Amino acid sequence: MNPELYLADLEAKPAALAALAGALETGDPFDGIPAGIRRVVFLGMGSSRYAARVAALRLRAAGVDAVAEYASATASYPATPDTLVVAISATGGSRETLDAVSRYRDRSFVLALTNRPGSAITEGADLVVPMVADDERGGVSCRTFQHTIGLLLALRNHLTATTSGLLHGPDALPGTSMPGLDIPGLDVPGVNGPGVNGPSVNGPRLDVPGLLRRTAEATTDLLDRRGEWLEPAMSLLDGPNGVYTIAPAERLSSAEQSALMFREGPRRAADACETGDWSHVDVYLTKTLDYRAILFPGSPYDDQAMEWIRERGSAVLTVGGELPGAKGSVRYRHDDDPDVALLTETLVAELIAARWWLAG
């Protein structure tokens, strides 16, 4: 691991994102997935699992049975022919993921998502999808984390794309239509009508290449303007009790990845929490510690958390939005788009971590 090369890896994000956008425009890398998939099981560790958990939540919101497992878990869903197993490993050699995927080979369809085609994770895989993140010479997963999220958004498109909507129920398979029910004006719960807890599961197809290009613009903006925001952000977060990171459930990966960057590079204490859960599990620390946190706005429970933070006089840096009581804020281009935020906002913590790491 090398801090100078890690910083160079971060600075290369816009070009890598453009390359991934171009690759997705040339074809769907998930075309090899067979019809008849009923369940998706993501396997990974560290950053791979962070990205997978957000992807699984989005698939469930679209009506697809999906779960993101710790690859180190000794038990999960059984292997079946209608299960899609997505094994994620940037290096292709994560021991736990290799062990976990071995339980599914030849019994389920296995997709290997990796930055190293030809690595161990690809052996016996039914489909290999490259991350197109180029070599991370700094030894830290940063671009591969970002590209994993982008590719998993494209996977969601693939698994939910039909001409007449998703199909659910005992006789339904994702990616198929329901003859006789594609009737204008007819809403069928779980098929093309409102769901139990929200709008139709047939949300608009996401333009992933376009999103990646907007993310590249947002990333470039943060990189170009770091002379304005980086030093104040570092000063605000530089305390004796580590850094805490807080994000809504839909973007919890941002908090988890940010905390990991503080631990992995500069070796600082850091931990992540979901915004709503924060008031149940982490609020206590604001009473006894010099509590300093990055908060990624967008949760319905931002105000609840900030009420405690204001009362206790804790220091919070918001990224991508502003909240009353925050001591600082970092904004960037397109930060009003939650999909851009999902792919961009970790760069703030990554750049702070790089500077602390370089300082020794």
DOGU-346371 format. One record per residue (C-alpha): x, y, z. Coordinates in nm, 4 decimals, always signed. Layout:
REM residues N
+----------+----------+----------+
:       px :       py :       pz :
+----------+----------+----------+
:        X :        Y :        Z :
...
+----------+----------+----------+
//
This chain:
REM residues 360
+----------+----------+----------+
:       px :       py :       pz :
+----------+----------+----------+
:  +0.0000 :  +0.0000 :  +0.0000 :
:  +0.1304 :  +0.3411 :  -0.1016 :
:  -0.0258 :  +0.6805 :  -0.0167 :
:  +0.1157 :  +0.8650 :  -0.3203 :
:  -0.0186 :  +0.6006 :  -0.5569 :
:  -0.3495 :  +0.5913 :  -0.3698 :
:  -0.3899 :  +0.9646 :  -0.4310 :
:  -0.3069 :  +0.9092 :  -0.7971 :
:  -0.5740 :  +0.6374 :  -0.8097 :
:  -0.8297 :  +0.8885 :  -0.6779 :
:  -0.7245 :  +1.1505 :  -0.9301 :
:  -0.7764 :  +0.8964 :  -1.2102 :
:  -1.1414 :  +0.8370 :  -1.1187 :
:  -1.2989 :  +1.0608 :  -1.3875 :
:  -1.1099 :  +0.8899 :  -1.6711 :
:  -1.1932 :  +0.5450 :  -1.5354 :
:  -1.5615 :  +0.6355 :  -1.5055 :
:  -1.5635 :  +0.7537 :  -1.8664 :
:  -1.4097 :  +0.4230 :  -1.9731 :
:  -1.6751 :  +0.2252 :  -1.7864 :
:  -1.9527 :  +0.4384 :  -1.9377 :
:  -1.8139 :  +0.3676 :  -2.2838 :
:  -1.7911 :  -0.0045 :  -2.2132 :
:  -2.1556 :  -0.0175 :  -2.1016 :
:  -2.2650 :  +0.1676 :  -2.4147 :
:  -2.1055 :  -0.0957 :  -2.6355 :
:  -2.3142 :  -0.3764 :  -2.4869 :
:  -2.4803 :  -0.5257 :  -2.1814 :
:  -2.2159 :  -0.7223 :  -1.9874 :
:  -2.4946 :  -0.9204 :  -1.8191 :
:  -2.6486 :  -1.0588 :  -2.1386 :
:  -2.5197 :  -1.4053 :  -2.0499 :
:  -2.7484 :  -1.4391 :  -1.7475 :
:  -3.0147 :  -1.6991 :  -1.8297 :
:  -3.3879 :  -1.6477 :  -1.8025 :
:  -3.5662 :  -1.7972 :  -1.5042 :
:  -3.3659 :  -1.6407 :  -1.2226 :
:  -3.5753 :  -1.6163 :  -0.9052 :
:  -3.3171 :  -1.5082 :  -0.6497 :
:  -2.9929 :  -1.3081 :  -0.6427 :
:  -2.7244 :  -1.3795 :  -0.3823 :
:  -2.4338 :  -1.1357 :  -0.3604 :
:  -2.1144 :  -1.2621 :  -0.1990 :
:  -1.8285 :  -1.0379 :  -0.0945 :
:  -1.6207 :  -0.8886 :  +0.1825 :
:  -1.5260 :  -0.5317 :  +0.2721 :
:  -1.5979 :  -0.2749 :  +0.0015 :
:  -1.7504 :  -0.5436 :  -0.2203 :
:  -2.0137 :  -0.6231 :  +0.0406 :
:  -2.0796 :  -0.2553 :  +0.1088 :
:  -2.1666 :  -0.2033 :  -0.2571 :
:  -2.3636 :  -0.5282 :  -0.2763 :
:  -2.5840 :  -0.4425 :  +0.0219 :
:  -2.7043 :  -0.1233 :  -0.1469 :
:  -2.7612 :  -0.3127 :  -0.4720 :
:  -2.9612 :  -0.5839 :  -0.2952 :
:  -3.1833 :  -0.3201 :  -0.1337 :
:  -3.2536 :  -0.1661 :  -0.4727 :
:  -3.3391 :  -0.5036 :  -0.6216 :
:  -3.5765 :  -0.5833 :  -0.3358 :
:  -3.7438 :  -0.2449 :  -0.3878 :
:  -3.7968 :  -0.3527 :  -0.7499 :
:  -3.9581 :  -0.6770 :  -0.6347 :
:  -3.6570 :  -0.9042 :  -0.6882 :
:  -3.5571 :  -1.1475 :  -0.4127 :
:  -3.1995 :  -1.0392 :  -0.3361 :
:  -2.9588 :  -1.0584 :  -0.0445 :
:  -2.6003 :  -0.9448 :  +0.0176 :
:  -2.4175 :  -1.1930 :  +0.2362 :
:  -2.0887 :  -1.1818 :  +0.4161 :
:  -1.8881 :  -1.4296 :  +0.2118 :
:  -1.7520 :  -1.5513 :  +0.5448 :
:  -2.0974 :  -1.6707 :  +0.6576 :
:  -2.1058 :  -2.0493 :  +0.6845 :
:  -2.4694 :  -2.0737 :  +0.5772 :
:  -2.6931 :  -1.8897 :  +0.3338 :
:  -2.9537 :  -1.9670 :  +0.0715 :
:  -2.9129 :  -2.3139 :  -0.0772 :
:  -2.7773 :  -2.3557 :  -0.4270 :
:  -3.0577 :  -2.3917 :  -0.6832 :
:  -3.0662 :  -2.3623 :  -1.0625 :
:  -3.2797 :  -2.0464 :  -1.0423 :
:  -3.0383 :  -1.8640 :  -0.8097 :
:  -2.7970 :  -1.6073 :  -0.9520 :
:  -2.4819 :  -1.5858 :  -0.7408 :
:  -2.2796 :  -1.2674 :  -0.7859 :
:  -1.9318 :  -1.3184 :  -0.6421 :
:  -1.7550 :  -0.9831 :  -0.6052 :
:  -1.3805 :  -0.9518 :  -0.5544 :
:  -1.1759 :  -0.6652 :  -0.6960 :
:  -0.8527 :  -0.8628 :  -0.6697 :
:  -1.0201 :  -1.1928 :  -0.7564 :
:  -0.8512 :  -1.3628 :  -0.4644 :
:  -1.0566 :  -1.2909 :  -0.1514 :
:  -1.0327 :  -1.6168 :  +0.0414 :
:  -1.3771 :  -1.5961 :  +0.1995 :
:  -1.5468 :  -1.5216 :  -0.1333 :
:  -1.3646 :  -1.8070 :  -0.3038 :
:  -1.4765 :  -2.0448 :  -0.0295 :
:  -1.8366 :  -1.9228 :  -0.0415 :
:  -1.8745 :  -1.9403 :  -0.4188 :
:  -1.7441 :  -2.2966 :  -0.4233 :
:  -2.0739 :  -2.4042 :  -0.2613 :
:  -2.2653 :  -2.2754 :  -0.5632 :
:  -2.0531 :  -2.3712 :  -0.8638 :
:  -2.2242 :  -2.6150 :  -1.1005 :
:  -2.5477 :  -2.5845 :  -0.9005 :
:  -2.6347 :  -2.2171 :  -0.9507 :
:  -2.5452 :  -1.9625 :  -1.2180 :
:  -2.2285 :  -1.7906 :  -1.0934 :
:  -2.1311 :  -1.4432 :  -1.2080 :
:  -1.7828 :  -1.3239 :  -1.1125 :
:  -1.7417 :  -0.9461 :  -1.0868 :
:  -1.3732 :  -0.8610 :  -1.0637 :
:  -1.1069 :  -0.6162 :  -1.1713 :
:  -0.8746 :  -0.9034 :  -1.2603 :
:  -1.0095 :  -1.1330 :  -1.5326 :
:  -0.8309 :  -1.4667 :  -1.5126 :
:  -0.7983 :  -1.4485 :  -1.1341 :
:  -0.9111 :  -1.7269 :  -0.9024 :
:  -1.2667 :  -1.5924 :  -0.8649 :
:  -1.3279 :  -1.6454 :  -1.2372 :
:  -1.2434 :  -2.0163 :  -1.2291 :
:  -1.5606 :  -2.2121 :  -1.2911 :
:  -1.7733 :  -1.8959 :  -1.3216 :
:  -2.0525 :  -1.9036 :  -1.5775 :
:  -2.0043 :  -1.5350 :  -1.6592 :
:  -1.7184 :  -1.2952 :  -1.5866 :
:  -1.7828 :  -0.9197 :  -1.5781 :
:  -1.4728 :  -0.6951 :  -1.5574 :
:  -1.4883 :  -0.3849 :  -1.3371 :
:  -1.2941 :  -0.1802 :  -1.5952 :
:  -1.1321 :  +0.0182 :  -1.3116 :
:  -0.7709 :  -0.0189 :  -1.4298 :
:  -0.4985 :  -0.1151 :  -1.1850 :
:  -0.5257 :  +0.0396 :  -0.8375 :
:  -0.1553 :  +0.0863 :  -0.7778 :
:  -0.2068 :  +0.2326 :  -0.4308 :
:  -0.3330 :  -0.1030 :  -0.3046 :
:  -0.6657 :  +0.0353 :  -0.1781 :
:  -1.0082 :  -0.0354 :  -0.3255 :
:  -1.1393 :  +0.3038 :  -0.4370 :
:  -1.2136 :  +0.3016 :  -0.8099 :
:  -1.3173 :  -0.0645 :  -0.7918 :
:  -1.5694 :  +0.0214 :  -0.5191 :
:  -1.7158 :  +0.2965 :  -0.7361 :
:  -1.7251 :  +0.0755 :  -1.0451 :
:  -1.8833 :  -0.2110 :  -0.8530 :
:  -2.1760 :  +0.0132 :  -0.7618 :
:  -2.2080 :  +0.1345 :  -1.1198 :
:  -2.2079 :  -0.2186 :  -1.2580 :
:  -2.4575 :  -0.3400 :  -0.9994 :
:  -2.6904 :  -0.0573 :  -1.1055 :
:  -2.6566 :  -0.1895 :  -1.4601 :
:  -2.7327 :  -0.5395 :  -1.3303 :
:  -3.0526 :  -0.4084 :  -1.1731 :
:  -3.1488 :  -0.2678 :  -1.5134 :
:  -3.0865 :  -0.6061 :  -1.6725 :
:  -3.2826 :  -0.8066 :  -1.4162 :
:  -3.5836 :  -0.5741 :  -1.4169 :
:  -3.5986 :  -0.4815 :  -1.7860 :
:  -3.9053 :  -0.6119 :  -1.9705 :
:  -4.1451 :  -0.4781 :  -2.2264 :
:  -4.4441 :  -0.4966 :  -1.9949 :
:  -4.3004 :  -0.4884 :  -1.6468 :
:  -4.1708 :  -0.7173 :  -1.3792 :
:  -4.3431 :  -1.0454 :  -1.3117 :
:  -4.3892 :  -1.1701 :  -0.9567 :
:  -4.5671 :  -1.4496 :  -0.7815 :
:  -4.5357 :  -1.8291 :  -0.7767 :
:  -4.5478 :  -1.8648 :  -1.1541 :
:  -4.3399 :  -1.5609 :  -1.2339 :
:  -3.9736 :  -1.5128 :  -1.3123 :
:  -3.7849 :  -1.1814 :  -1.3165 :
:  -3.7405 :  -1.0526 :  -1.6657 :
:  -4.0557 :  -1.2070 :  -1.8119 :
:  -4.3925 :  -1.0614 :  -1.8974 :
:  -4.7391 :  -1.1674 :  -1.7931 :
:  -4.9606 :  -1.2326 :  -2.0961 :
:  -5.3127 :  -1.1068 :  -2.0467 :
:  -5.2216 :  -0.8680 :  -1.7678 :
:  -5.0524 :  -0.5994 :  -1.9756 :
:  -5.3790 :  -0.4090 :  -1.9986 :
:  -5.3821 :  -0.0282 :  -2.0154 :
:  -5.5312 :  +0.1155 :  -1.6981 :
:  -5.5082 :  -0.2118 :  -1.5066 :
:  -5.2888 :  -0.2053 :  -1.1973 :
:  -5.1912 :  -0.5460 :  -1.0659 :
:  -5.0228 :  -0.5308 :  -0.7225 :
:  -4.6688 :  -0.6673 :  -0.7427 :
:  -4.6753 :  -0.6647 :  -1.1234 :
:  -4.7384 :  -0.3170 :  -1.2619 :
:  -4.9330 :  -0.1422 :  -0.9892 :
:  -4.8419 :  +0.0308 :  -0.6668 :
:  -4.6578 :  -0.1863 :  -0.4185 :
:  -4.7498 :  -0.2320 :  -0.0546 :
:  -4.5015 :  +0.0280 :  +0.0665 :
:  -4.4403 :  +0.2454 :  -0.2340 :
:  -4.4871 :  +0.3189 :  -0.6023 :
:  -4.4806 :  +0.0754 :  -0.8892 :
:  -4.1878 :  -0.1646 :  -0.8860 :
:  -4.1454 :  -0.0859 :  -1.2553 :
:  -3.9367 :  +0.2243 :  -1.1961 :
:  -3.7734 :  +0.4017 :  -1.4895 :
:  -3.4724 :  +0.2333 :  -1.6424 :
:  -3.1612 :  +0.4067 :  -1.5164 :
:  -2.9266 :  +0.5519 :  -1.7784 :
:  -2.6130 :  +0.4110 :  -1.6168 :
:  -2.3617 :  +0.5425 :  -1.8740 :
:  -2.5145 :  +0.8882 :  -1.8384 :
:  -2.5016 :  +0.8569 :  -1.4608 :
:  -2.1346 :  +0.7563 :  -1.4748 :
:  -2.0558 :  +1.0625 :  -1.6853 :
:  -2.2374 :  +1.2926 :  -1.4405 :
:  -2.0436 :  +1.1217 :  -1.1625 :
:  -1.7202 :  +1.1928 :  -1.3493 :
:  -1.8209 :  +1.5588 :  -1.3654 :
:  -1.8997 :  +1.5625 :  -0.9930 :
:  -1.5707 :  +1.3885 :  -0.9152 :
:  -1.3757 :  +1.6334 :  -1.1286 :
:  -1.5445 :  +1.9222 :  -0.9495 :
:  -1.4375 :  +1.7925 :  -0.6075 :
:  -1.0837 :  +1.7282 :  -0.7287 :
:  -1.0490 :  +2.0664 :  -0.8968 :
:  -1.1817 :  +2.2595 :  -0.5959 :
:  -1.0073 :  +2.0644 :  -0.3203 :
:  -0.7899 :  +2.3664 :  -0.2501 :
:  -1.1062 :  +2.5346 :  -0.1189 :
:  -1.2610 :  +2.2632 :  +0.0949 :
:  -1.0010 :  +2.0005 :  +0.1859 :
:  -0.8040 :  +2.1818 :  +0.4580 :
:  -1.1143 :  +2.3082 :  +0.6455 :
:  -1.2696 :  +1.9608 :  +0.6286 :
:  -0.9528 :  +1.7973 :  +0.7598 :
:  -0.9318 :  +2.0439 :  +1.0472 :
:  -1.2950 :  +1.9912 :  +1.1444 :
:  -1.2618 :  +1.6124 :  +1.1534 :
:  -0.9175 :  +1.5932 :  +1.3142 :
:  -0.9977 :  +1.4967 :  +1.6736 :
:  -0.8654 :  +1.2616 :  +1.9408 :
:  -1.1518 :  +1.0099 :  +1.9200 :
:  -1.1596 :  +0.9206 :  +1.5523 :
:  -1.4114 :  +0.9926 :  +1.2789 :
:  -1.7695 :  +0.8701 :  +1.2503 :
:  -1.9636 :  +0.8455 :  +0.9255 :
:  -2.3412 :  +0.8563 :  +0.8894 :
:  -2.5561 :  +0.7871 :  +0.5820 :
:  -2.9120 :  +0.6871 :  +0.4903 :
:  -2.9829 :  +0.3168 :  +0.4403 :
:  -3.0041 :  +0.3599 :  +0.0640 :
:  -2.6461 :  +0.4940 :  +0.0615 :
:  -2.5041 :  +0.3219 :  +0.3684 :
:  -2.2149 :  +0.2041 :  +0.1523 :
:  -2.0895 :  +0.5638 :  +0.1491 :
:  -2.0550 :  +0.5720 :  +0.5273 :
:  -1.9001 :  +0.2242 :  +0.5390 :
:  -1.6489 :  +0.2913 :  +0.2626 :
:  -1.5558 :  +0.6306 :  +0.4088 :
:  -1.4885 :  +0.4827 :  +0.7518 :
:  -1.2816 :  +0.2053 :  +0.5928 :
:  -1.0667 :  +0.4611 :  +0.4108 :
:  -0.9796 :  +0.6294 :  +0.7411 :
:  -0.8854 :  +0.2930 :  +0.8927 :
:  -0.7050 :  +0.1432 :  +0.5954 :
:  -0.4785 :  +0.4297 :  +0.4938 :
:  -0.3978 :  +0.6637 :  +0.7857 :
:  -0.4959 :  +0.3963 :  +1.0413 :
:  -0.7390 :  +0.6198 :  +1.2281 :
:  -1.0303 :  +0.4963 :  +1.4344 :
:  -1.3516 :  +0.5255 :  +1.2321 :
:  -1.6941 :  +0.3647 :  +1.2278 :
:  -2.0092 :  +0.3891 :  +1.0175 :
:  -2.3769 :  +0.4085 :  +1.1112 :
:  -2.7105 :  +0.4349 :  +0.9304 :
:  -2.8781 :  +0.7715 :  +0.9948 :
:  -3.2004 :  +0.6470 :  +1.1514 :
:  -3.0215 :  +0.3833 :  +1.3560 :
:  -2.7743 :  +0.6448 :  +1.4796 :
:  -3.0261 :  +0.7773 :  +1.7321 :
:  -3.0538 :  +0.4266 :  +1.8779 :
:  -2.6942 :  +0.3077 :  +1.8798 :
:  -2.4378 :  +0.5870 :  +1.8362 :
:  -2.5950 :  +0.8976 :  +1.9920 :
:  -2.4476 :  +0.8005 :  +2.3285 :
:  -2.0957 :  +0.8756 :  +2.2083 :
:  -2.1764 :  +1.2436 :  +2.1620 :
:  -2.2026 :  +1.2806 :  +2.5399 :
:  -1.8579 :  +1.1471 :  +2.6302 :
:  -1.6339 :  +1.1852 :  +2.3237 :
:  -1.5022 :  +1.4674 :  +2.1134 :
:  -1.7447 :  +1.3439 :  +1.8520 :
:  -1.6637 :  +1.4356 :  +1.4918 :
:  -1.8546 :  +1.2970 :  +1.1963 :
:  -1.9241 :  +1.3122 :  +0.8258 :
:  -2.2965 :  +1.3051 :  +0.7571 :
:  -2.4300 :  +1.2322 :  +0.4089 :
:  -2.7753 :  +1.3989 :  +0.3963 :
:  -3.0832 :  +1.2407 :  +0.2428 :
:  -3.2433 :  +1.0414 :  +0.5245 :
:  -3.5890 :  +1.1236 :  +0.6623 :
:  -3.4124 :  +1.1127 :  +0.9993 :
:  -3.1409 :  +1.3722 :  +0.9361 :
:  -3.3167 :  +1.6247 :  +1.1614 :
:  -3.3508 :  +1.3719 :  +1.4428 :
:  -2.9775 :  +1.3061 :  +1.4403 :
:  -2.8868 :  +1.6729 :  +1.4064 :
:  -3.1055 :  +1.7661 :  +1.7018 :
:  -2.8848 :  +1.5549 :  +1.9274 :
:  -2.5689 :  +1.6775 :  +1.7584 :
:  -2.6646 :  +2.0423 :  +1.8118 :
:  -2.7605 :  +1.9771 :  +2.1739 :
:  -2.4283 :  +1.8067 :  +2.2473 :
:  -2.2155 :  +2.0525 :  +2.0489 :
:  -2.0643 :  +1.7807 :  +1.8313 :
:  -1.8801 :  +1.8608 :  +1.5080 :
:  -2.0421 :  +1.7416 :  +1.1855 :
:  -1.9329 :  +1.7922 :  +0.8265 :
:  -2.2120 :  +1.7406 :  +0.5744 :
:  -2.1251 :  +1.6225 :  +0.2239 :
:  -2.3617 :  +1.6948 :  -0.0629 :
:  -2.6074 :  +1.9085 :  +0.1317 :
:  -2.6447 :  +2.1436 :  +0.4248 :
:  -2.8151 :  +2.0853 :  +0.7592 :
:  -2.8767 :  +2.3277 :  +1.0479 :
:  -2.6127 :  +2.2808 :  +1.3163 :
:  -2.3426 :  +2.1339 :  +1.0921 :
:  -2.0013 :  +2.2943 :  +1.1422 :
:  -1.9106 :  +2.2627 :  +0.7762 :
:  -2.0351 :  +2.1490 :  +0.4371 :
:  -1.8798 :  +2.0223 :  +0.1142 :
:  -2.0887 :  +2.0621 :  -0.1987 :
:  -2.0193 :  +1.9404 :  -0.5514 :
:  -2.1727 :  +1.9394 :  -0.8961 :
:  -2.4918 :  +1.7308 :  -0.9318 :
:  -2.5081 :  +1.6630 :  -0.5550 :
:  -2.8868 :  +1.7013 :  -0.5691 :
:  -2.9030 :  +1.3678 :  -0.7567 :
:  -2.8974 :  +1.0778 :  -0.5040 :
:  -2.7570 :  +0.8395 :  -0.7660 :
:  -2.4659 :  +1.0734 :  -0.8351 :
:  -2.4200 :  +1.1081 :  -0.4590 :
:  -2.4084 :  +0.7308 :  -0.4164 :
:  -2.1206 :  +0.7112 :  -0.6633 :
:  -1.9359 :  +1.0318 :  -0.5742 :
:  -1.9555 :  +1.1294 :  -0.2078 :
:  -1.6942 :  +0.8887 :  -0.0704 :
:  -1.4268 :  +1.0924 :  -0.2517 :
:  -1.4375 :  +1.3513 :  +0.0267 :
:  -1.3319 :  +1.0980 :  +0.2892 :
:  -1.0884 :  +0.9341 :  +0.0466 :
:  -0.9054 :  +1.2605 :  -0.0165 :
:  -0.8943 :  +1.3466 :  +0.3546 :
:  -0.7620 :  +0.9978 :  +0.4265 :
:  -0.4972 :  +1.0380 :  +0.1565 :
:  -0.3728 :  +1.3641 :  +0.3075 :
:  -0.3601 :  +1.2221 :  +0.6603 :
:  -0.1835 :  +0.9123 :  +0.5309 :
:  +0.0740 :  +1.1193 :  +0.3432 :
:  +0.1348 :  +1.3269 :  +0.6571 :
:  +0.2253 :  +1.0061 :  +0.8458 :
+----------+----------+----------+
//
